[in-house]
């Protein structure tokens, strides 16, 4: 069984297309945050609805559906606010309601492997931010989880971590990498064995897709910089919430 794991697509259709054109999975798991930061929420939501066998709620999806702020770190909150307005204009009410109705967690067993899917952490599915190097905190976060593999997103930082008898996998971000590599980040789990992957895509196509969206010049500059640098520019939260 070959599973494609994607997270934090953030309305970046060009990056998502590069991922699904590179892989031929038997199943797709999506760990949330389909919207905000990117120019094309509608095709990203449509693709996930058509292809993902399991999708959990992200903090940006929840914020859009409830009409609230996503509780991002300060450097990127304005970017989320501006692009949430874009998503509200691009998506229909039914699509927004579908996003908001995604579960906080999902448990799935495939081929004898038990998976737990959650956007952030099991105890706080939407907001807690734990970096890959916070090993002890991750071990505590999953010690009571009844699963073999815990799939998480939220940080935009890819990770495979062994925590006792469990494995924690963060595929990184398809549409908004924040580890200094602008290529789309995702994971493949092949017969229970995870591998982190990257897919190059036309970053400038995503930048061009913002044209005509009515974004303020400073917002457009910050979004473009993040895409081009893989999150290492001035607008990176560098350890804050996404």
Steps between C-alpha positions, in 0.01 A plus 500: 500500500647831389361805683559862399494730805452872437451793734489878498418533131403863562325567170814436292366313198831492311677332793217252556496410131873428507448259789216300354662484158813352661324220686253218440370414848236252605361747755539865598494639853467877548592662833320831454562866416382499142443877497674835573839635380439384142311628195298192396290348780219366281700247291691385808180433695349327196803271459504398866128431498538283190813308598562493876358204685553682832524872577523665842433860601778758502500827693470705180210287375329540836555876500352540153195289583434682827587849382776550756877558496724195481720589798818511291828641620515878475720524185249309287163585655449789255578265210242253625239772545551632148489161331209376711299771325615356166387153604160626608453659157627197308316223683129436516311461827480123456875472455568711809254294702671182381836633618361592842340159540829309478576305820773607739648150497460178303608146580559269204642148481656384172690177453532448875645850556296733722516867400391806695451812288500844663602847387711612800525264800266235645426706813454828311403415142504855362759718667789349698825557312780249563812516287672182378788552745266507802536124536406468868186706450398283207557181699271634773247613242448149360570277802130427558406472132374159389654502153812383322548811286395852596465733201523873575543826310471865610869589541583487127817314604542140374585240762522127564547430870497174695330536838514168681288253305343778295614693201412867445497628142457860391497527120583871510301748293398454139428865440694697763828327596675671790825301518694698241417270209228650277412170335168341593544266797304178559538142621451157352426205726573180309392182682529683831841654432500884477719708270511878473489632145531835317349605169635802310235725350470837328504734800469801272174358361356515850632854547343603169169346603465771768469759224164671499403366843509847656763425763687789660855539361663415836290183530588393146871563562496294819310209345731497198811511718378207709434289192834582339715446810321206658405715797840641592419864430392772740142373522593155627362424844818300582333290767160666528157377403402461133 
